[in-house]
Amino acid sequence: MWAWFKSPLVWILGVSGNDCVILDMAYGGLRRGVMRHHLLRTVVLVGLSIGLTVFFFRSADLGTVIAEIGRARLDFIGAAFIAISMSFVVRTRRWQLLLTPLASVAFVSAARSTAIGFAVTALLPGRLGEIVRPYLLARREKLSSSATLATVVVERFFDLFALVFFLGVFLLFFAGTLHEADSEVLTSLETGGLVAAAVAVVGLVIVVVSARVPESISAGLGIVEKRIWGRTGTWVSLAIGRFLSGFSAAGELGLLLKTLAWSVLVWGFVALSAWFTCLAFGISLPLSGSVLLTVLMALGVAVPTPGGVGGFHAVVQVGLTSLFAIQLDLAVGVALVLHAVAFGPVTIAGAIWMVRDGVSFSSAVGLVSSERRN
């Protein structure tokens, strides 16, 4: 890698002789620093996962939890699996829409990369699957890696927008149904919802503007390049230009509205799976309650532990006990099954595709590293 990168860097900096030796030493130190950073990050995330898992089980009676799971109705659990599988189908279709300006990507190809990405996220810390997924698709379909990655960034803003929409609808029309809710938890949820709404709106505005006026952004980059490097057309502007091309779908009103609708449908199926899971345990949540539970599930998954382990469980448990007054052992059982429903099918599908395609976890992560160097 360094041999490939060193020549243009030497040309840019205008160094030679002993300065090149110093540059080699600096690179070695930087590489060791990056490795230490990755190791420290992994240790912290695994430690966080363990800590949250301990918090999750701290006051639960495992015998009672197992008994609650054993009494769960399998027909409703099966319905939950069907609903979550439909969310995966809709999620894949939405990604196809976002990829439309770049290329016509087959559903199976998008589904394969998505499933493998979920499997990597489920088993490795740091949500690496979100990066592996676009790079795998870009390699298979011969697309720009940075542009494909940008479509995933756009996806996350649409997801946030849909979840904020769900939370807003619940707080405006159904908050009064939480008669036994912890007021502090509810207030924190309302505050977090306002912050998330602001981030979602600002993010979507930036994406849409970037998609609709790419020429203006290129002109601005040209001015910055001229001042810093004394010329235009450097690798910086080329890389940013390729990345912003992944925002193109947001610049077309029809595609934008379709993607927003598909995003609401994605999380609607997730909410339906949560509703069926609660019914399996004899918890008669209204559909509006399952919508709120879905927001909590997404919040738990946002913690970058492997597969959301710990974060997902702790947030769902606190939500069920504090907002819906569900008994602790029952809430622990529901959280465990909800996690299995949410991650099980797509992780298994991703693992099967990895075996069929000869993709290992190390090769998937290595692909990302090699693409970044390019």
C-alpha positions in Angstrom: 0.0 0.0 0.0 2.7 2.5 1.1 4.8 2.0 -2.1 1.7 2.7 -4.2 0.8 5.8 -2.1 4.2 7.2 -1.5 5.1 8.5 -5.0 2.2 10.9 -5.5 2.6 12.1 -1.9 6.3 12.8 -2.5 5.3 14.7 -5.6 2.6 16.7 -3.9 4.8 17.6 -0.9 7.9 18.2 -3.0 10.2 16.2 -0.7 13.3 14.1 -1.5 16.4 12.5 0.1 16.4 12.4 3.8 12.9 13.9 3.8 11.6 10.6 2.2 13.2 8.7 5.1 11.3 10.9 7.5 8.1 10.4 5.5 8.6 6.6 5.8 9.1 6.9 9.5 6.0 9.0 9.8 3.9 6.5 7.8 5.1 3.7 10.1 4.1 5.6 13.2 0.7 6.5 11.6 0.0 2.9 10.7 0.9 1.7 14.2 -1.4 4.4 15.6 -4.3 3.4 13.4 -3.9 -0.3 14.4 -3.9 0.7 18.1 -7.0 2.8 17.5 -8.8 -0.1 15.9 -7.8 -2.5 18.7 -8.9 0.0 21.3 -12.2 0.7 19.6 -12.9 -3.1 19.3 -12.1 -3.6 23.0 -14.3 -0.6 24.0 -17.3 -1.9 21.9 -17.0 -5.5 23.1 -16.7 -4.2 26.7 -19.8 -2.0 26.1 -21.7 -5.0 24.8 -20.8 -7.1 27.9 -21.7 -4.2 30.2 -25.1 -3.6 28.7 -25.8 -7.4 28.7 -25.0 -7.5 32.4 -27.3 -4.6 32.9 -30.0 -6.3 30.9 -29.9 -9.5 33.0 -29.0 -8.0 36.4 -32.3 -8.3 38.1 -34.0 -11.0 36.0 -34.8 -14.5 37.1 -33.5 -16.7 34.3 -35.8 -19.5 35.2 -38.8 -17.3 34.8 -37.5 -15.8 31.6 -37.0 -19.2 30.1 -40.5 -20.2 31.2 -42.0 -17.1 29.6 -40.2 -17.8 26.3 -41.4 -21.4 26.5 -45.0 -20.2 26.7 -44.7 -17.9 23.7 -47.1 -18.8 20.9 -45.2 -20.1 17.9 -47.9 -19.0 15.4 -47.4 -15.4 16.3 -43.6 -15.9 16.3 -43.8 -17.3 12.8 -45.9 -14.3 11.7 -43.2 -12.0 13.2 -40.6 -13.8 11.1 -42.7 -13.3 8.0 -43.1 -9.6 8.7 -39.4 -9.0 9.4 -38.6 -10.9 6.2 -40.9 -8.6 4.3 -39.1 -5.6 5.7 -35.9 -7.0 4.2 -37.6 -7.4 0.8 -38.8 -3.8 0.9 -35.4 -2.5 2.2 -33.7 -4.2 -0.8 -36.3 -2.7 -3.2 -35.7 0.7 -1.7 -31.9 0.4 -2.3 -32.6 -0.5 -5.9 -34.5 2.8 -6.3 -31.6 4.8 -4.8 -29.2 3.0 -7.2 -31.3 3.7 -10.3 -29.3 6.8 -11.4 -26.1 4.8 -11.2 -27.2 1.5 -12.8 -30.0 -1.0 -13.1 -29.2 -3.5 -10.3 -31.0 -6.8 -10.1 -33.0 -7.5 -6.9 -31.0 -10.7 -6.1 -27.7 -8.8 -6.4 -28.9 -6.1 -4.1 -30.4 -8.6 -1.7 -27.2 -10.7 -1.6 -25.0 -7.7 -0.7 -27.6 -6.4 1.9 -27.8 -9.8 3.6 -24.0 -10.2 3.7 -23.7 -6.7 5.2 -26.3 -7.6 7.9 -24.4 -10.8 8.7 -21.1 -8.8 9.1 -22.9 -6.3 11.3 -24.4 -9.1 13.4 -21.0 -10.7 14.1 -18.4 -7.9 14.1 -18.3 -4.7 16.1 -18.6 -1.2 14.7 -21.4 -1.8 12.2 -18.9 -2.7 9.5 -21.6 -4.3 7.5 -22.9 -0.8 6.5 -19.6 -0.3 4.7 -19.1 -3.9 3.4 -22.5 -3.9 1.8 -22.0 -1.1 -0.8 -18.4 -2.2 -1.6 -19.5 -5.8 -2.3 -22.2 -4.6 -4.6 -19.9 -2.1 -6.3 -17.3 -4.8 -7.0 -20.0 -7.2 -8.4 -21.8 -4.6 -10.5 -18.7 -2.6 -11.5 -20.0 0.6 -9.9 -18.2 3.5 -8.2 -17.5 2.4 -4.7 -17.9 5.9 -3.2 -21.1 6.5 -5.1 -22.6 3.2 -3.9 -21.5 4.0 -0.4 -23.3 7.4 -0.7 -26.6 5.6 -1.4 -26.3 3.9 2.0 -25.7 7.3 3.6 -28.9 8.5 2.0 -30.7 5.4 3.2 -29.8 6.2 6.8 -31.3 9.7 6.5 -34.5 8.2 5.1 -34.6 5.7 7.9 -34.1 8.5 10.5 -36.9 10.5 8.8 -39.3 7.5 8.9 -38.5 6.8 12.5 -39.0 10.4 13.5 -42.3 10.4 11.6 -43.4 7.3 13.6 -42.3 8.9 16.9 -44.0 12.2 16.1 -47.3 10.5 15.2 -47.2 8.5 18.4 -46.4 11.5 20.6 -49.0 13.7 19.0 -51.9 11.2 18.9 -51.2 8.3 21.2 -49.0 9.5 24.1 -52.1 9.7 26.3 -52.4 5.9 26.2 -49.2 5.5 28.3 -51.0 5.8 31.6 -48.3 4.1 33.6 -45.3 5.5 31.7 -42.2 6.8 33.6 -42.4 10.6 33.0 -38.6 11.0 32.9 -38.2 8.3 30.2 -41.0 9.8 28.2 -39.5 13.3 28.4 -36.1 12.0 27.3 -37.8 10.3 24.4 -39.5 13.5 23.4 -36.3 15.5 23.6 -34.4 12.9 21.6 -37.2 12.9 19.0 -36.8 16.7 18.5 -33.0 16.3 18.1 -33.4 13.4 15.7 -36.0 15.4 13.7 -33.7 18.3 13.3 -30.8 16.0 12.2 -33.2 14.2 9.7 -34.5 17.5 8.2 -31.0 19.1 7.9 -29.5 15.9 6.5 -32.2 15.4 3.9 -31.9 19.1 2.9 -28.2 18.7 2.4 -28.6 15.5 0.4 -31.3 17.0 -1.9 -29.4 20.3 -2.5 -26.2 18.3 -3.2 -28.2 16.2 -5.7 -29.9 19.1 -7.4 -27.0 21.6 -7.8 -23.8 19.4 -8.2 -22.3 22.1 -10.5 -22.4 24.7 -7.7 -20.7 22.3 -5.3 -18.0 21.5 -7.9 -17.4 25.2 -8.4 -17.0 25.7 -4.7 -14.6 22.8 -4.5 -12.6 24.3 -7.4 -12.2 27.5 -5.5 -11.0 25.7 -2.4 -8.6 23.6 -4.5 -7.2 26.6 -6.2 -6.4 28.2 -2.9 -4.8 25.1 -1.2 -3.1 23.4 -4.1 -3.0 26.1 -6.7 -4.8 24.0 -9.3 -8.2 22.3 -9.8 -9.1 18.7 -10.6 -7.2 17.1 -7.7 -8.1 13.7 -6.3 -10.1 15.5 -3.6 -12.7 17.0 -6.0 -12.8 13.8 -8.0 -13.5 11.7 -4.9 -16.1 14.1 -3.6 -17.7 14.3 -7.1 -18.0 10.5 -7.3 -19.4 10.3 -3.8 -22.0 13.0 -4.4 -23.2 11.1 -7.6 -24.7 8.6 -5.2 -27.1 11.3 -4.0 -28.7 11.6 -7.4 -31.9 9.8 -6.6 -32.7 12.4 -4.0 -32.6 15.1 -6.7 -35.5 13.6 -8.6 -38.8 14.3 -6.9 -40.5 11.1 -8.0 -37.7 8.9 -6.7 -37.5 11.0 -3.6 -41.1 10.5 -2.7 -41.0 6.8 -3.6 -38.0 6.2 -1.4 -39.7 8.0 1.5 -42.7 5.9 1.1 -40.7 2.7 0.9 -38.8 3.8 4.1 -42.1 4.1 6.0 -43.1 0.7 4.7 -39.7 -0.8 5.8 -40.3 0.3 9.4 -44.0 -0.5 9.2 -43.1 -4.2 8.7 -40.6 -4.0 11.6 -43.4 -2.6 13.8 -45.7 -5.4 12.7 -43.1 -8.0 13.6 -42.8 -6.3 17.1 -46.5 -6.4 17.5 -46.7 -10.1 16.6 -43.9 -10.9 19.0 -45.7 -9.1 21.9 -48.9 -11.0 21.0 -46.9 -14.2 21.2 -46.1 -13.4 24.9 -49.7 -12.4 25.6 -49.0 -8.7 25.6 -51.8 -6.9 23.8 -50.0 -3.8 22.7 -52.0 -1.5 20.3 -50.3 -1.1 16.9 -49.4 2.5 18.0 -47.5 0.9 20.9 -45.6 -1.3 18.6 -44.6 1.8 16.6 -43.0 3.3 19.7 -41.4 -0.1 20.4 -39.9 0.0 16.9 -38.3 3.4 17.6 -36.8 1.9 20.7 -35.5 -1.1 18.8 -33.8 1.2 16.3 -32.3 3.2 19.1 -30.8 0.0 20.6 -29.4 -1.1 17.3 -27.7 2.3 16.9 -25.3 1.3 19.6 -22.4 -0.1 17.5 -22.0 -3.4 19.4 -21.9 -6.7 17.4 -25.5 -7.4 16.2 -26.8 -4.8 18.7 -26.1 -7.3 21.5 -26.6 -5.5 24.8 -27.7 -2.2 23.4 -30.8 -3.6 21.7 -31.8 -5.7 24.7 -31.2 -3.0 27.3 -33.2 -0.3 25.5 -36.1 -2.6 24.7 -36.2 -3.9 28.3 -36.2 -0.4 29.7 -38.9 0.7 27.2 -41.2 -2.2 28.0 -40.9 -1.8 31.7 -40.9 2.0 31.9 -43.4 2.9 29.2 -45.7 -0.1 29.1 -45.4 -1.3 32.7 -44.4 -4.8 31.6 -43.1 -7.1 34.3 -39.2 -7.4 34.2 -38.8 -11.1 33.4 -41.4 -10.9 30.7 -39.7 -7.9 29.2 -36.4 -9.7 29.1 -38.0 -12.7 27.3 -39.6 -10.4 24.8 -36.4 -8.5 24.1 -34.5 -11.8 23.6 -37.0 -13.1 21.1 -37.4 -9.7 19.3 -33.6 -9.7 18.8 -33.7 -13.2 17.4 -36.5 -12.2 15.0 -34.9 -9.0 13.9 -31.4 -10.4 13.2 -31.9 -14.1 12.7 -33.4 -14.5 9.2 -31.2 -12.0 7.5 -28.0 -13.1 9.3 -28.6 -16.7 8.3 -29.4 -15.6 4.7 -26.2 -13.5 4.6 -24.1 -16.4 6.0 -25.5 -18.8 3.4 -24.7 -16.3 0.6 -21.2 -15.8 2.0 -20.5 -19.6 1.9 -21.9 -19.8 -1.6 -19.9 -16.9 -2.9 -16.7 -17.9 -1.0 -16.7 -14.7 1.0 -15.2 -14.8 4.5 -15.5 -12.1 7.1 -11.8 -11.2 6.8 -12.0 -11.0 3.0 -15.1 -8.8 3.2 -13.4 -6.4 5.6 -10.2 -6.6 3.5 -12.2 -5.6 0.4 -13.3 -2.4 2.1 -9.7 -1.6 3.0 -8.4 -2.3 -0.5 -11.2 -0.2 -2.1 -10.5 2.7 0.3 -6.9 2.7 -0.9 -8.2 3.1 -4.5 
